[in-house]
Amino acid sequence: MRVFGGRNLLVNRAEMAPHTTAPIHTHEEEQVFAVLDGSVEFDLDGDVRVMHAGDIVLVPAWVPHGA
């Protein structure tokens, strides 16, 4: 994983193996989450959607999210 941070923005690049999960969490920065390949079920504060390659979401600071 590579993490790039700004003053209030977090962008990270991570590869997830099939059936891997990222637990619900929060952080103080906004986060950009983009799907580069495949698909992932993404939970943004209880709004669960399947994201596909090319989809991007901006996660506001302190909003619970996971995949």
Backbone torsions as a table, in degrees:
resi	resn	phi	psi	omega
1	MET	NA	139.5	172.1
2	ARG	-117.5	135.0	-179.0
3	VAL	-117.9	132.8	177.6
4	PHE	-121.7	126.7	-178.7
5	GLY	-123.0	150.4	173.0
6	GLY	-119.7	-164.3	-179.3
7	ARG	-60.0	-45.5	178.6
8	ASN	-138.9	30.0	-177.6
9	LEU	-136.5	136.0	177.7
10	LEU	-120.6	124.9	173.9
11	VAL	-125.7	124.0	177.0
12	ASN	-128.3	156.0	177.2
13	ARG	-118.9	118.9	-178.9
14	ALA	-140.4	143.5	174.2
15	GLU	-102.1	133.1	179.2
16	MET	-113.9	126.5	175.3
17	ALA	-69.7	155.1	177.7
18	PRO	-53.0	140.7	177.3
19	HIS	68.7	14.7	175.1
20	THR	-86.3	145.8	177.9
21	THR	-123.8	155.4	172.0
22	ALA	-117.7	115.0	-176.1
23	PRO	-59.9	155.0	176.4
24	ILE	-58.8	133.2	-178.7
25	HIS	-155.4	173.1	175.1
26	THR	-136.3	164.7	170.8
27	HIS	-155.4	166.1	-172.6
28	GLU	-75.9	-17.2	-179.8
29	GLU	-95.7	156.5	164.9
30	GLU	-68.6	153.6	179.7
31	GLN	-131.9	137.9	172.5
32	VAL	-98.0	125.3	179.1
33	PHE	-120.7	120.1	-179.1
34	ALA	-127.9	139.6	176.4
35	VAL	-96.4	119.3	-178.7
36	LEU	-91.2	-31.4	-176.6
37	ASP	-154.5	144.4	178.0
38	GLY	77.8	-149.8	-179.9
39	SER	-147.3	161.9	-179.5
40	VAL	-152.1	144.3	173.9
41	GLU	-87.6	117.3	-174.3
42	PHE	-113.8	130.9	-179.9
43	ASP	-108.6	115.0	177.1
44	LEU	-114.0	96.4	178.9
45	ASP	53.8	43.1	177.9
46	GLY	91.6	-11.1	176.2
47	ASP	-90.9	99.5	-174.8
48	VAL	-97.0	126.6	179.9
49	ARG	-138.3	152.1	173.5
50	VAL	-88.7	123.4	178.1
51	MET	-104.0	144.7	-178.1
52	HIS	-121.0	168.8	178.7
53	ALA	-48.8	129.3	-179.4
54	GLY	98.3	-15.5	178.7
55	ASP	-78.8	143.7	179.9
56	ILE	-136.7	141.3	174.9
57	VAL	-132.3	142.7	173.3
58	LEU	-102.5	118.4	-179.2
59	VAL	-95.5	117.6	178.5
60	PRO	-65.0	156.7	177.5
61	ALA	-57.6	141.9	175.5
62	TRP	65.4	9.8	177.2
63	VAL	-89.9	126.2	179.6
64	PRO	-62.5	136.3	179.2
65	HIS	-156.7	159.9	178.6
66	GLY	-173.5	176.7	-177.8
67	ALA	-140.3	NA	NA
